[in-house]
Amino acid sequence: MKRKNVNVIELRRNQLTRAAYKVVSRKGYYNFTVRDIAKEAGLSTGLVHYYFKNKDDLLVSVLRVMNENLSSYLAKALEKIDDPEEKIIIFMDEAFHLVEREKEYFHVLIDFWTQINHNERMRKANIKLYQSYRAECAKIIQEGIDKNVFKDVDVQYTATMIVAFVQGLIIQYIIDNEAFDYTEYTKKIKLQIVDNLMK
């Protein structure tokens, strides 16, 4: 009986988190209500308050799920790959493809960034998100160095630089998708990064 209750709680929290993700992507961080989320999820506003203390609690859950989804996509893409060069390309591809696969992701993320100076929980959640990007990238770079495929570079700096390149291009494209050929520029960035890493 207890296990069933745990499953129901998890199911409802996930249902509300997905609904919040969709609502925030459409309306923005400042313009949604708990009622909007309840409507999107097909549940009552009382249930939203039952499963989440407040809007912040729900939005931190959204960031956590976004991070878990990214990690899951990347893990699946990398699971049978041994070559560090191929891994770093896949790491970048997974990020670049988010624009098509999860169009709302960056709109939601940008909205959440606006909260980092006003909301400590949101700042910490964003920090964790970027720590996980850099850690995953650093792991691939370190593996490449250990296997004598990549140059002996400053791993943390290089991971930070790669994340900056990739996310910077994506953000510019989201803001102005006619500024450049996205596909062409993603190819160029991948080539440049791989060229800088390879021995």
Buried (B, 14 or more C-beta within 10 A) or exposed (E): EEEEEEEEEEEBBBBBBBBBBBBBBBEBBEEBEBEBBBBBBEBEBEBBBEBBEEBBEBBBBBBBBBBEBBEEBBEEBBEEEEEBBBBBBBBBBBBBEBBEEBEBBBBBBBBBBEBBEEBEEBBEBBEBBEEBBBEBBBBBBBBBBEEEBBEEBEBBEBBBBBBEBBBEBBBBBBEEEEEEEBEEBBEEBBEEBBEEBEE
